[in-house]
Amino acid sequence: MSLEKFGESMSTKVRLFFILCVVGLFLFGCSADKKTDGDTTGAVTEDSLLSENAQIANMLNDALIRLSYEDKSGLYELEFEYFTDENTYDDYLERGDVKWIHMDSIIHLDVHEIEYFGDDSAHVNVEYVFNSAAGGQSRMPDKLSIYKKNGRWMKPTITTLYHQEEYEQIIMEAEAAAEEEN
């Protein structure tokens, strides 16, 4: 077997392993520990938390899988509306804010804990698992802030909640002004 064929075979096996890990993470996300911010209104049920955890795990892993295929559109779709309304995907790529990383070394992402703040934001403790250059695995913990907008969870990379709230305020004012004219 030539070195080139061996490399292609290993790349396919790594991708298959990665996809299997994502499925496992999805299932893990359905059973991970949950926390709420102390809201005792009774609106949060265990079933809804399981569903939210699954959505979050899916969102994070979908972006990771797409990056493994050198597709940044998964990240673009997780940006706030004020940005995507004014910038195309090509604009996003041309900005160069998100650099390519060596996805070959990422094995998977573990979701360890999700701390909800109401029903529109959360902190997610994750751990990226890499193949290390020394031949083993290395782990890198991270805490991500995520937001729920328009019924879906998102993890913006270059946009901010502050600017999204300003954008929504401008839209509400414009709609109110248009309604007054009618």
Secondary structure by P-SEA (a helix, b strand, c coil): ccaaaaaaaaaaaaaaaaaaaaaaaaaaaacccccccccccccccaaaaaaaaaaaaaaaaaaaaaaaaccaaaaaaaccaaaaacccaaaaaaacccccccccccccccccbbbbcccccbbbbbbbbbbccccbbbbbbbbbbbbbcccbbbbbccccaaaaaaaaaaaaaaaaaaaaac
